Amino acid sequence: VEVGGAVLNELSYQQARNYGMPVRGVYVAHPGYMLRQARINKGSILCAVNGVPTPSLASFVHALDSVAHGERMVVRYFDLGARAHTHLIAVRMDRKWFPMSDCARASDGDGSWQPEQPGESSGRSGRTEGGAHVDVRGGAGADVGAGGGVGVTAKAAGGESAEEGAGADQMGAAGRPSSSSKELVTPQATAASEATSDAVSGSDGVGRNAFALADAGAPVAPLMPLSPQADGTEAAPPKDTAAAGGGQPVDATRFAAESLVTVDFARPFNIDGETGLRYRGAGLLLDAEKGLVVVDRNTVTSTLGDVSVTLGGQLSVPARVEYVHPTHNFALVRYDASALPKSLKLASAKLSYALPSIGSKLTLVGLKSGLNDDFDDSRPVDTVSRKTAVASFGWMKLPLPNPPRYQISNVEMIGLEVSPPLDGGVLIDETGGVSALWVSCAFQSAPNQSAQVFRGLPINLVKKAVDELTQSEQPESWRALGATLEPLSLATAQQLGLSAESRAAHAATKPKVGVPSVLLVTHVHSLSPAVGKLHGGDLLCSIDGERVASLYDAEMAVQGRDAVALEVVRDGKPLTIECATQQCSGLGTQQVVG
């Protein structure tokens, strides 16, 4: 039987003889995506499902008949090498990513194995969610809040290798659901302070089986745009008032309980250079009435995966990925807020769009799960609060990853004087508004080793993406130059050919972030409109006649424009280049074929 990427056989005579036990039981030959999340390893014997004994494959398949996708089933099992120790664990049923194949029977002819779908010859049929088609980004019943992993990756929760649960012989397709479908999410791993980044090695994997589609159903409420007030801060929601009032000391415990959530993400496939299986991070509740949460991309890495959100440390609910920013380190997920108990008190976070400056006083509020190497997420999550100040606000250079994967670029981020190790959190300014997300930035510290460092991502970068979701089913309006940029000092730029006149003009510019700098083109992205237009080594001076003296200014200058006029200096000579901008999708990889 193959279910949820796992391969199960009846215990063989040889194995039973080796361990001195009866030839009876369901043997885990390959744990796959579903069983690895529950820490059930190869060589385990599954004894019962929801209290029903499973001495054979037929009884095991029959026990799964009443378990729909996303539902929890209580599995009793033991390891062959330690059969005196029986384990009991809740396993989340997966009928979406991997199709269930009933007992493979040897044919009467040539003896080959003939996999059958459940019910072909036995009359059994496994349940899906109402028998309907499910959006690959999550099913209505999906819940990834519990379960565990085996292994740790860069973040406090760690991302287990997807070795057993994904890889070869996989096939899938995902599209953004219509307004009537629901669910799904993406990834991350984490733990470490900002100053120290924990290195981790990921394991390779071989996956099995095909990628299956599941269902979805309830209508999704439209999102509301985050509208700033005249002073640049967001107006407090009419019902869900901000956790921290303007000018008042931050009540970290209350804020964390009402506006910070724990986000768990599981990935069935090794794609986009990622090898982790389980990820955990902290998310910020942007809209309590619509269930909209923002979390970093080192937690939710793509739209292909299962996500759950734990609210107030009390309740875990399934969610779906709405948007994964193509360049910035954040993703938007949403859960069904209408299904929550009224006793659960949540509040939309108050946002402050004013960019902090070096020396600004901030309060770091975050969550720390303290997960161990077995990804035991049964431990309570602690709230951490620390008063600190902005130590730096600038570009961060990271080594290029190999194989290629997402990594932050073309953005100035906030560094703090002091920061404790966290899963993630937010930076709250003196008005009581959230001015930045405290996010995990993954990078490759050495070959086959992942690490992370934490930085602050200005919250105003999130506003644009949220507003776009209110206007389009597929928010693909984010524009980019299609090149990696690196800020240089004016003195260095002049040595590389920038004229004294241009240097003086740049020095007189007041960038939104940091001190004036000149942007150096270090890499032109393949397949972008900038190929053949921009060259590595170009010095970018202006966009459509406006001086750009920071990465933030350059990014904002191309938004909403199909093409721009770039003034660059190449080999000491000024040039004006007409270049189309690159339109970037927030849906990421949509199809997996193996």
Secondary structure, DSSP 8 states (H G I E B T S, - for coil): -EETTEEEEE--HHHHHHHT--S-SEEEEE-HHHHHHBT--TTEEEEEETTEE-SSHHHHHHHHTT--TT-EEEEEEEETTEEEEEEEEEEE---SSS--BEEEEE-SSS--EEEE-TTTTT------STT--B-TT--TT---SS-B-SS--SBSS---B-TTTSSTT-EEE-----TT---------B---SS----EE-------S----B---S---------B-TTSBB---SSS--SS-TTS---HHHHHHHHEEEEEEE-SS--TT--BSEEEEEEEEEETTTTEEEE-TTT---SSSEEEEEETTTEEEEEEEEEE-SSSS-EEEEE-GGGS-TT-------BB-S---TT-EEEEEEEE----TT--TTS--EEEEEEEEEEEEEE------SS------S-EEEEES-----SEEEEE-TTS-EEEEEEEEEEEEETTEEEEEEEEEETHHHHHHHHHHTT-SS---EEE-SEEEEEE-HHHHHHTT--HHHHHHHHT---SSSS--EEEEEEE-TTSTTBTTB-TT-EEEEETTEE--SHHHHHHHTTT-SEEEEEEEETTEEEEEEEE-EEE-SS---EEE-
